[in-house]
Amino acid sequence: MKYIRKAWRWLTSMRTALALLFLLALAAIPGSLLPQRDLNEQNVQEFIESNGTVAEIYDKLQLFDVFSSIWFQAIFLLLAVSLIGCIIPRSIDHYKAWRTQPTRAPKYLHRLPLSAEGHSEKSEEELSAEIHKRLKRWRVAEYSPDKDRAGVHAFSAERGYSRELANLIFHVALVAILVTVAAGRLVNYEGQVIVVTESGSQGGNTSLEQSTEFCNTSTSNFDSFRAGPLFDGTGLHPFCMTAHDFTAKYLPNGQAEMFTSNVSYAEGDDIYKDPSEWKDYELKVNHPLRLAQNRVYLQGHGYAPTVTVEWPDGEKRTQTIQFQPTDTTFFLSSGVLRFDPPAGMYPDLFERRQNQLAIQGLFAPTAEWSGENGKLLQSSHPGLNDPALAVDIYRGDAGLDTGTPQSLFSLDTSLVHSGQLQKIDRVNLSQGDDVTLDDGTKITFDGANEFANYQVSYDPFQKWVLASALVMLVSLVASLMIKRRRVYIRLRPDSAGGTTIEMGGLARTDRAGWSEEFHELHRALLELPDPDEVEEDKLYTDD
């Protein structure tokens, strides 16, 4: 028990709380420097593949899952317990101090940091009334001569108790932030969905496989989804949204200035109404659509090339598939399109599987050709001014019938290495260009559409986090501005009918600004003029 009490006293000391707060900030640094698995698992895998053993050590230390790691949560929990252990006894002590009247004045007031003495023609009773009037916002205790240390009529006044109260509120708000953030992480969810828009295309057509509408009715509707441990996937708040367009404004140097997307939306039972009756909203960066429970953010954008494949029997397939930007400045993007041939061409399932097509390569919204033969595709501007494709065309088993998930943006290299997919051509295509393969299949690059990346977020504790942060900020400012100070006043009647006033002042914290308030009270009781006014009158007299 002895060691347990000792450990508890150490944990609940303010010094330990400050150390844990610093340690928590220090522990969060890897989370901002290294890719995090809960944000982008693909970036984590690429980092591990590029850095070998060092990255594997990082992974074992949970540096790719910092905010959900055991050691980060342990620090977080210890900090919360430490703060609560500090706040409770301090709150009790503050309550006791607030209920206790100011202490008696020391015997020798001239030894205090601030002191003054003077004579007034007023009687002791008049001065007592004046003191109560001047100190009406102070906590005042009046002591008779038999209770005063110097044996005279004395007053003790104290002000600034709210400084400690503000300090306590600051720490309570800090704990509230920790608790609400942790609670939000338990029940929140966040999903991203890519929607290919119809406007702004350069000859591209949104295929039947793409839709401009998204409904928040199932986790399977998202392209990526993550949620807290207490969210089971069945508590989504239904709403539907249609993306009408996406518009990007660029500076002459290609730097993005603003992204805008006009959407229509409906919540709850309104989603069953005709879409023409849905509400309209102009979605912008940092201007999310705020619904009853969810927020929809415009997170980014990219391009989705449209390719049409025409087989020798005349049947066509058209796909508009989003490519992943590899250059976030000029949006040179990479991706892959996979096509299954018509069933009528190859009645045998095995033969049909061996004639699937995979088209992988680069897309540039504003093409710029470089290299020795002018065949190296680059992008000179992020705007969709002159779209082009540089692709490798493969024929064989593209893995469409295996049921195994594949990357949307790249081919499975094992299919190529094993010979299941064989490259049959490499071509550069501008918008409207086509190429005919050895078996008569025709591939046409129709153009491209822009896609927008929307993020749907739900966190019921976000408002409480904001409220806690505001309370913490206000209380911090109050604790810095409010000064706790004491003033002692003794009244000594003299034989001439007047009263000698002896004063002493003591600042419990910083003395800055307190001396002027003390001397102002002294001048008011003695009815002395303000020195500044006296100096000003002197200047006018000299003139």
C-alpha positions in Angstrom: 0.0 0.0 0.0 2.9 2.3 0.8 4.3 2.1 -2.8 0.8 2.3 -4.3 0.1 5.6 -2.5 3.5 6.9 -3.5 2.9 6.0 -7.1 -0.5 7.6 -7.0 0.9 10.8 -5.5 3.6 10.8 -8.3 1.0 10.2 -11.0 -1.3 12.9 -9.8 1.3 15.6 -9.4 1.2 18.6 -11.8 4.8 18.0 -12.7 3.9 14.5 -13.9 0.9 15.8 -15.9 3.1 18.3 -17.7 5.6 15.6 -18.5 2.9 13.3 -19.8 1.5 16.2 -21.9 4.9 16.8 -23.4 5.4 13.1 -24.0 2.1 12.8 -25.8 3.0 15.7 -28.1 6.4 14.0 -28.7 4.7 10.7 -29.4 2.5 12.2 -32.0 5.4 13.4 -34.2 5.9 10.0 -36.0 2.2 10.2 -36.9 2.8 13.4 -38.9 6.1 12.3 -40.4 5.3 8.7 -41.4 2.3 7.4 -43.5 -0.5 6.1 -41.3 -2.3 2.8 -42.1 -5.7 4.1 -41.2 -5.3 7.0 -43.6 -3.7 5.3 -46.6 -2.6 1.7 -46.4 -1.2 1.8 -49.9 1.3 4.5 -48.9 2.3 2.4 -45.9 3.0 -0.6 -48.1 5.0 1.4 -50.6 7.0 2.9 -47.8 7.8 -0.6 -46.4 8.8 -1.9 -49.8 11.0 1.1 -50.4 12.8 1.1 -47.0 13.2 -2.6 -46.2 14.4 -3.5 -42.7 14.1 -0.1 -41.2 10.4 0.1 -42.3 9.8 -3.3 -40.8 11.2 -2.2 -37.5 9.0 0.9 -37.7 6.0 -1.4 -38.3 6.8 -3.6 -35.3 7.0 -0.4 -33.2 3.5 0.5 -34.5 4.8 3.8 -36.0 2.5 3.3 -38.9 -0.5 3.1 -36.5 0.6 5.7 -34.0 -2.7 7.0 -32.8 -4.1 3.5 -32.3 -0.9 2.0 -30.9 -0.7 0.6 -27.4 2.0 2.9 -26.2 0.2 6.1 -27.5 -3.1 5.0 -25.9 -1.2 4.2 -22.6 0.3 7.8 -22.5 -3.2 9.2 -23.4 -4.9 7.3 -20.5 -2.1 8.1 -18.0 -2.4 11.8 -18.9 -6.2 11.7 -18.4 -5.9 10.0 -15.0 -3.1 12.4 -14.0 -5.1 15.5 -14.8 -8.2 14.2 -13.1 -6.1 13.3 -10.0 -4.7 16.9 -10.0 -8.0 18.6 -10.5 -10.1 16.9 -7.8 -7.9 17.8 -4.8 -7.2 21.3 -6.2 -10.9 21.9 -6.6 -11.5 20.9 -3.0 -8.8 23.2 -1.8 -10.1 26.0 -3.9 -13.6 25.6 -2.5 -12.3 25.6 1.0 -10.3 28.8 0.3 -13.3 30.4 -1.3 -15.4 29.7 1.8 -12.7 31.0 4.2 -12.6 34.8 4.9 -9.4 36.7 4.1 -6.8 36.3 6.8 -5.9 39.0 9.3 -3.5 41.7 8.4 0.2 41.2 9.4 1.4 43.3 12.3 3.8 45.4 10.2 2.2 46.5 7.0 5.3 48.5 5.9 7.2 45.3 5.3 4.8 44.2 2.5 5.8 44.8 -1.2 3.3 47.7 -1.4 2.6 50.0 1.5 1.3 53.5 2.1 0.3 55.8 5.0 -1.7 59.0 5.3 -4.0 61.1 7.3 -7.7 61.9 6.6 -10.0 64.4 8.1 -12.9 61.9 8.0 -14.0 60.0 11.0 -13.4 56.2 11.4 -17.1 55.5 10.7 -17.0 57.5 7.4 -13.8 55.8 6.3 -15.3 52.4 7.1 -18.3 53.2 4.9 -15.9 54.4 2.1 -13.8 51.3 2.3 -16.8 49.0 1.9 -17.9 51.1 -1.0 -14.5 51.0 -2.7 -14.1 47.3 -2.1 -17.6 46.1 -3.0 -16.2 43.7 -5.6 -13.6 42.3 -3.2 -14.0 39.7 -0.5 -13.8 41.8 2.6 -13.3 40.8 6.2 -13.5 43.4 9.0 -11.6 42.9 12.3 -12.3 44.7 15.5 -9.3 46.0 17.6 -9.4 43.0 19.9 -8.9 40.6 17.0 -6.4 42.6 15.0 -2.7 41.9 15.5 -1.9 45.6 16.0 -5.0 46.2 18.2 -6.8 48.7 15.9 -9.8 48.6 13.5 -8.6 46.7 10.4 -9.8 45.4 7.1 -8.6 42.5 5.0 -9.7 42.3 1.4 -8.8 39.8 -1.3 -9.6 39.7 -5.0 -8.7 37.3 -7.9 -10.1 34.0 -6.6 -11.4 33.5 -10.2 -7.8 33.1 -11.4 -7.6 29.7 -9.7 -11.1 28.9 -10.8 -10.2 29.7 -14.4 -7.1 27.5 -14.0 -9.2 24.6 -12.8 -11.7 25.1 -15.7 -8.7 25.1 -18.1 -7.6 21.7 -16.8 -11.2 20.4 -16.8 -11.6 21.5 -20.4 -8.3 19.8 -21.3 -9.6 16.6 -19.8 -12.9 17.1 -21.7 -11.0 17.4 -25.0 -9.1 14.1 -24.3 -12.4 12.3 -23.4 -14.4 13.7 -26.3 -11.7 13.0 -28.8 -11.4 9.4 -27.5 -15.1 8.9 -27.5 -15.4 10.3 -31.0 -12.7 7.8 -32.2 -14.8 5.0 -30.8 -18.0 5.7 -32.7 -17.0 7.8 -35.7 -16.8 6.7 -39.4 -15.2 8.2 -42.4 -15.5 7.1 -46.0 -14.2 8.3 -49.4 -16.0 7.9 -52.7 -15.0 8.9 -56.2 -17.7 10.2 -58.5 -17.1 10.8 -62.2 -18.9 14.0 -63.3 -20.4 14.6 -66.7 -19.5 18.2 -67.2 -16.1 19.5 -68.3 -15.4 16.4 -70.4 -13.4 16.4 -73.5 -15.4 14.0 -75.6 -15.7 11.5 -72.7 -18.9 9.8 -71.9 -19.8 8.5 -68.5 -20.4 4.8 -69.0 -23.0 2.6 -67.5 -20.5 1.4 -65.0 -20.2 4.9 -63.6 -22.8 6.9 -61.7 -22.9 10.5 -60.6 -25.1 9.6 -57.6 -23.9 8.4 -54.2 -26.1 7.2 -51.4 -24.9 6.8 -47.8 -26.9 3.6 -47.2 -24.2 0.9 -47.1 -20.5 0.8 -46.4 -20.1 -1.1 -49.7 -20.9 2.1 -51.5 -17.6 3.7 -50.5 -14.3 3.2 -52.3 -12.6 3.3 -48.9 -14.1 3.2 -45.4 -12.8 3.2 -41.9 -14.7 3.4 -38.6 -14.3 3.3 -34.8 -14.3 0.0 -33.0 -17.9 0.5 -31.7 -19.3 1.2 -35.1 -20.7 -2.0 -36.6 -21.5 -0.6 -40.1 -25.3 -0.6 -39.6 -25.6 2.9 -38.2 -25.2 5.0 -41.3 -27.4 8.0 -41.6 -29.1 7.8 -45.0 -28.7 10.6 -47.5 -28.2 10.7 -51.3 -26.2 13.1 -53.3 -25.8 13.7 -57.1 -22.6 15.4 -58.4 -23.5 17.6 -61.3 -20.1 19.0 -62.1 -16.6 19.7 -61.0 -14.8 22.9 -61.8 -11.2 23.7 -61.1 -9.6 27.2 -61.3 -5.9 27.4 -62.0 -3.3 30.2 -61.9 -1.2 30.7 -65.1 1.6 28.6 -63.5 -0.8 25.6 -63.0 -1.3 26.1 -59.3 -4.9 25.3 -58.2 -6.8 28.3 -57.0 -10.2 26.8 -56.1 -12.2 23.6 -56.6 -16.0 23.7 -56.8 -18.7 21.0 -57.3 -22.4 21.6 -57.6 -24.4 18.9 -56.0 -28.0 18.0 -55.1 -28.8 16.1 -52.0 -31.6 14.7 -49.9 -31.8 13.3 -46.4 -34.0 10.7 -44.8 -37.4 10.1 -46.5 -36.7 12.9 -48.9 -34.3 10.6 -50.9 -37.5 8.9 -52.3 -38.6 12.2 -53.9 -37.9 13.1 -57.5 -34.3 14.1 -57.8 -35.4 17.4 -59.3 -36.9 18.3 -55.9 -33.6 17.7 -54.0 -31.8 20.7 -52.5 -28.8 22.2 -54.3 -25.5 23.1 -52.8 -22.2 24.5 -54.1 -19.5 22.4 -52.5 -16.0 24.0 -52.1 -12.8 23.2 -50.5 -13.1 24.1 -46.7 -16.8 24.7 -47.3 -18.4 21.2 -46.6 -22.0 20.3 -46.9 -23.3 20.0 -43.3 -26.1 17.6 -42.9 -28.0 16.6 -39.8 -25.5 14.0 -38.9 -22.8 14.0 -41.6 -20.4 16.3 -43.3 -19.5 16.0 -46.9 -16.1 17.4 -48.0 -14.7 18.0 -51.4 -11.3 16.4 -50.9 -9.7 16.3 -54.3 -10.1 15.4 -58.0 -8.5 13.7 -61.0 -9.3 12.4 -64.4 -11.1 9.3 -65.8 -10.2 8.5 -69.4 -12.9 7.0 -71.6 -11.9 4.1 -73.9 -14.1 2.1 -76.3 -13.2 -1.4 -77.5 -14.8 -2.7 -80.7 -14.4 -6.4 -81.3 -14.3 -7.9 -84.8 -17.9 -9.0 -84.5 -19.0 -5.3 -84.1 -19.8 -5.4 -80.4 -18.5 -2.5 -78.3 -17.6 -1.9 -74.7 -17.0 1.5 -73.3 -15.4 2.2 -69.9 -14.7 5.5 -68.0 -12.2 4.6 -65.3 -10.5 7.0 -62.9 -6.7 7.1 -63.0 -4.6 7.8 -60.0 -2.6 11.2 -60.1 1.1 10.5 -59.8 1.9 14.2 -60.3 -0.4 16.3 -58.1 0.8 19.5 -59.8 0.0 18.7 -63.5 -2.0 15.5 -62.9 -0.1 13.1 -65.0 -2.0 10.0 -63.9 -1.7 6.2 -64.1 -4.3 3.5 -64.2 -5.6 0.4 -66.0 -8.8 -0.6 -67.9 -9.9 -4.2 -68.1 -12.3 -5.6 -70.8 -14.0 -8.9 -71.0 -14.8 -10.0 -74.6 -18.4 -10.6 -75.7 -19.7 -14.0 -74.8 -20.8 -14.7 -78.3 -17.2 -14.6 -79.7 -15.8 -17.2 -77.4 -18.5 -19.8 -76.3 -15.8 -21.6 -74.3 -15.3 -20.0 -70.9 -11.5 -20.8 -70.9 -10.9 -19.4 -74.4 -12.9 -16.3 -73.4 -10.8 -15.8 -70.3 -7.6 -16.0 -72.4 -8.8 -13.2 -74.6 -9.4 -10.5 -72.0 -7.8 -7.1 -72.6 -5.9 -5.0 -70.1 -4.9 -1.5 -71.0 -2.4 0.1 -68.6 -0.5 3.4 -68.9 -0.4 7.1 -68.4 -2.9 9.9 -68.9 -2.1 13.6 -69.3 -4.8 16.2 -69.3 -2.6 18.6 -71.3 -0.2 16.5 -73.3 3.4 17.4 -73.8 5.6 15.0 -75.8 9.3 14.8 -75.1 12.2 12.4 -75.5 14.3 11.5 -78.5 11.3 10.5 -80.7 8.8 12.7 -79.0 7.0 9.7 -77.6 7.5 10.3 -73.9 4.2 11.6 -72.4 4.2 14.3 -69.8 1.6 16.9 -68.7 2.2 20.6 -68.9 -0.9 21.9 -67.2 -3.5 20.4 -64.8 -6.4 21.6 -66.9 -8.2 19.3 -69.4 -6.9 21.1 -72.5 -5.3 18.4 -74.7 -5.8 14.9 -73.2 -3.7 12.0 -74.3 -2.9 8.4 -73.4 0.3 6.4 -73.5 -0.6 2.8 -72.8 0.6 -0.8 -73.0 -2.1 -3.3 -74.3 -2.2 -6.8 -72.9 -4.2 -9.8 -73.9 -4.8 -12.9 -71.8 -6.2 -13.7 -68.4 -6.6 -10.3 -66.7 -8.0 -11.9 -63.5 -11.6 -10.7 -64.0 -13.1 -14.1 -63.3 -11.0 -15.1 -60.3 -13.0 -13.3 -57.7 -9.7 -12.0 -56.2 -9.7 -8.2 -55.5 -7.3 -6.3 -57.7 -5.9 -2.8 -57.7 -8.0 -0.2 -59.5 -4.9 1.6 -60.7 -2.3 -1.1 -61.6 -2.1 -4.6 -63.0 -1.1 -7.6 -61.0 2.6 -8.0 -62.2 2.5 -11.7 -61.4 0.0 -12.2 -64.3 2.6 -10.6 -66.6 5.6 -12.5 -65.2 3.7 -15.8 -65.4 2.7 -15.2 -69.0 -1.0 -15.2 -68.3 -1.0 -11.6 -69.8 1.1 -10.9 -72.8 1.9 -7.4 -74.1 0.8 -7.1 -77.7 1.2 -3.3 -78.4 2.4 0.0 -77.0 0.7 3.1 -78.4 0.3 6.8 -77.8 -3.3 8.1 -78.3 -4.6 11.6 -78.5 -8.3 12.3 -78.1 -10.2 10.6 -81.0 -7.2 8.4 -82.0 -7.6 4.6 -82.4 -5.5 1.6 -82.9 -6.4 -1.8 -84.5 -4.9 -4.9 -83.0 -3.7 -8.0 -84.8 -7.1 -9.7 -84.5 -9.0 -6.8 -85.8 -10.1 -5.4 -82.4 -10.2 -1.6 -82.5 -9.4 0.5 -79.4 -10.4 4.2 -79.4 -9.5 6.9 -76.9 -12.7 9.0 -76.7 -11.6 11.6 -74.2 -11.8 12.1 -70.4 -14.0 13.2 -67.6 -13.1 14.8 -64.3 -13.8 12.9 -61.1 -14.3 14.4 -57.7 -13.3 12.7 -54.4 -15.8 13.2 -51.7 -15.3 12.4 -48.0 -18.3 11.6 -45.8 -17.5 12.1 -42.1 -19.5 11.4 -38.9 -18.4 12.3 -35.4 -21.1 13.1 -32.9 -18.5 14.4 -30.4 -17.0 17.0 -32.7 -19.2 19.8 -31.4 -18.2 18.9 -27.8 -14.5 18.9 -28.8 -15.0 22.4 -30.2 -16.9 23.6 -27.1 -14.2 22.2 -24.8 -11.4 23.8 -26.9 -13.2 27.2 -26.7 -13.7 26.9 -23.0 -10.1 25.9 -22.5 -8.9 28.9 -24.6 -11.1 31.4 -22.7 -10.2 30.0 -19.3 -6.5 30.1 -20.2 -6.7 33.8 -21.1 -8.7 34.5 -17.9 -6.1 32.7 -15.8 -3.3 34.8 -17.3 -5.1 38.1 -17.1 -6.7 37.8 -13.6 -4.4 38.7 -10.8 -4.9 37.5 -7.2 -4.1 40.3 -4.8 -4.7 41.3 -1.2 -5.0 44.6 0.5 -4.9 45.4 4.3 -6.2 48.7 5.8 -5.9 49.9 9.4 -7.7 52.9 10.8 -6.2 54.7 13.7 -8.2 57.6 15.2 -6.1 60.6 16.3 -6.8 63.2 18.9 -7.6 65.9 16.3 -10.7 64.1 15.2 -9.2 62.7 12.0 -8.0 59.2 11.2 -4.6 57.8 10.2 -4.8 55.3 7.4 -2.2 52.6 7.1 -2.3 50.3 4.0 -0.4 47.3 2.7 -0.7 45.3 -0.5 0.4 41.9 -1.5 0.1 40.2 -4.9 -0.4 36.5 -4.7 0.9 36.1 -8.2 2.4 38.6 -10.6 2.7 42.2 -9.4 2.3 43.7 -12.9 -0.5 46.2 -12.9 -1.3 45.8 -9.2 0.7 48.7 -7.9 -1.3 51.3 -9.8 -4.6 49.8 -8.5 -3.2 49.9 -4.9 -2.1 53.5 -5.2 -5.4 54.5 -6.8 -7.3 53.0 -3.8 -4.9 54.9 -1.4 -5.5 58.2 -3.2 -9.3 57.6 -3.2 -9.4 57.0 0.6 -7.2 60.1 1.3 -9.0 62.2 -1.4 -5.6 62.9 -3.0 -5.4 64.2 -6.6 -4.1 62.0 -9.5 -0.4 62.7 -10.1 -0.9 62.7 -13.8 -3.6 65.4 -13.5 -1.3 67.4 -11.2 1.5 67.2 -13.7 -0.8 68.3 -16.5 -2.0 71.3 -14.5 1.6 72.2 -13.8 2.4 72.2 -17.5 -0.6 74.5 -18.3 0.5 76.8 -15.4 4.1 77.0 -16.8 2.7 77.9 -20.2 
